[in-house]
Amino acid sequence: MTELTQPTGRENALRALPREDGSAPRALVLGATGYIGGRLTPRLLNAGYHVRVLARDAARAASFPWGPDCEIVEGSADDVDAVRTAMADVDVVYYLIHSMGAGKGFEDADQRAATTIAEAAKDAGARRIVYLGGLHPDDVKLSPHLRSRVEVGEILLDSGVPTLVLQAGVVIGSGSASFEMIRHLTEVLPYMPAPKWVRNRIQPIAIRDVLHYLLGAARVEASVNRTVDIGGPDVLRYGQMMNGYAVEAGLPQRGIAALPVLTPELASHWVNLVTPVPRSIARPLVASLQNECVVKNDDIDALIAPPDGGLTPYRTAVRLALGRVDADSVETSWQDAEVSGAPSDPLPTDPEWAGRTVFTDARSLRTQASVDELWRVIVGIGGENGWYSSPFLWAVRGWMDRLMGGVGLRRGRRSRSRARIGDAIDFWRVEAVEEPDAASGGLLRLRAEMKVPGSAWLELRAVPDGEGARYEQRAVFFPRGLTGRLYWFAVLPFHGSIFAGMAARITGAAEGAKAEAASVDG
């Protein structure tokens, strides 16, 4: 695994407490492939826990740097059999799944999952459940998503297993949806007409401090069964948070005008258009800001001591996050979460296409560049690196997707130079990564998460060919009904420009990298 920033899990106050027989305790992580779970899991390993994860896609979980060091059970949180298998011989359960981005019926789904986990944890004799909920004021009407998170916490607290519910507000860290929303709103808009909630007081918390509390929660006394608030040292208005970001990013202070006419629904559309955060995630984020979110007391201090050096100030958290972005070392991202309603089935193998309507566009070009040089271009495609053909047409397609509520091109990618299964690359999801070898070369397969009437994939290959390599590119589309067929034929005239240009420029970029390397060596 790569070296981790603080907390690493090796801190004495966060190390795993052995069982009575001296063996290492076992931790089960639900949501290990998400933004926070993907960071907590390697730190639990560092702390000395045996870690088991429950994941819908075992291959995706295994692709994380920590994957080979964990036991992976495939299944969902509402799959009774999978949950009971995952829960066997577990000491502490981390419940880090939530409904953000889910469609209709998410409250019922949340309750089913929480009930399944609660019952299985009790039957398995788990010692503790740790749940990360949402910070909120008391005695106010909550948004549906916040209300659902409160209900999940109540189900777990009533499970009979000692439960600690940690309630956090805006989480600031590289790759967090809250940070990305602040970042892009501030960078794009020199003057911002904003909803009146920009005047609400908020107590943000750095991702490193969230991880500190999550690790410490496993060591809390068994008698503790309660909810506590966690937050950073600063209480700010949302507008102050934006201008605090501007200072750290070297930008002028932004003018902000609070307008009473911007409803949460309109504001979520605005965020969807201006930032990479899609409407499905912007809506619950915006709704959670309708009320002031401030820690009500310091009860957490009696259970888990603050980190050495104290909690991280807001601007320090922003500075650290920007440093990780600039260094291309973002551990996890909100983009890691699956998009509700997007196709998730893998590409069928070619023999299974028999009798089905399928459209393909295949291209192949030979290059003098090596397989490794070609592969580096392929695996870095998208995001800031672009798509190597017709930027205008790609941008138009991205904006069309955003207007329909999709993720669009602005989502970018977690890393500029690396890809793993499950990563988001603009409006694609990485479905397969096969690193190149001498015999078969490398494969990057992307599954479309854009709004299309059917299912689409894009395959990019670097194949050995004599002293050079062969670039193979294939777009595959399974149409849904007449609309899907009409869609394919409507975009067919653009394929010659987009896909042919893409193949030519990718091989050209690989040859350019080869020539540059040769000039340096010479």
HELIX and SHEET records of a PDB file:
HELIX    1   1 ASN A   12  LEU A   14  5                                   3    
HELIX    2   2 GLY A   37  ALA A   47  1                                  11    
HELIX    3   3 ALA A   58  ALA A   62  1                                   5    
HELIX    4   4 GLY A   67  ASP A   69  5                                   3    
HELIX    5   5 VAL A   80  MET A   87  1                                   8    
HELIX    6   6 PHE A  106  ALA A  124  1                                  19    
HELIX    7   7 PRO A  144  LEU A  157  1                                  14    
HELIX    8   8 ALA A  177  VAL A  188  1                                  12    
HELIX    9   9 LYS A  196  ARG A  199  5                                   4    
HELIX   10  10 ILE A  207  ALA A  217  1                                  11    
HELIX   11  11 TYR A  238  GLU A  248  1                                  11    
HELIX   12  12 PRO A  264  VAL A  274  1                                  11    
HELIX   13  13 ARG A  279  SER A  288  1                                  10    
HELIX   14  14 ILE A  300  LEU A  303  1                                   4    
HELIX   15  15 TYR A  314  ASP A  326  1                                  13    
HELIX   16  16 TRP A  334  ASP A  336  5                                   3    
HELIX   17  17 ASP A  350  TRP A  353  5                                   4    
HELIX   18  18 VAL A  371  VAL A  379  1                                   9    
HELIX   19  19 GLY A  383  ASN A  385  5                                   3    
HELIX   20  20 PRO A  391  LEU A  403  1                                  13    
HELIX   21  21 LEU A  409  ARG A  411  5                                   3    
HELIX   22  22 GLY A  481  ASP A  521  1                                  41    
SHEET    1   A 7 GLU A  71  GLU A  74  0                                        
SHEET    2   A 7 HIS A  50  ALA A  55  1                                        
SHEET    3   A 7 ARG A  26  LEU A  30  1                                        
SHEET    4   A 7 VAL A  92  TYR A  95  1                                        
SHEET    5   A 7 ARG A 128  GLY A 134  1                                        
SHEET    6   A 7 THR A 163  ALA A 168  1                                        
SHEET    7   A 7 ARG A 226  ASP A 229  1                                        
SHEET    1   B 2 VAL A 171  ILE A 172  0                                        
SHEET    2   B 2 ILE A 205  ALA A 206  1                                        
SHEET    1   C 2 TYR A 191  PRO A 195  0                                        
SHEET    2   C 2 GLY A 255  LEU A 259  1                                        
SHEET    1   D 2 ARG A 201  ILE A 202  0                                        
SHEET    2   D 2 LEU A 236  ARG A 237 -1                                        
SHEET    1   E 6 PHE A 359  THR A 367  0                                        
SHEET    2   E 6 GLY A 468  PRO A 479 -1                                        
SHEET    3   E 6 GLY A 454  ASP A 465 -1                                        
SHEET    4   E 6 GLY A 442  ALA A 448 -1                                        
SHEET    5   E 6 TRP A 428  GLU A 434 -1                                        
SHEET    6   E 6 ALA A 424  ILE A 425 -1                                        
END                                                                             
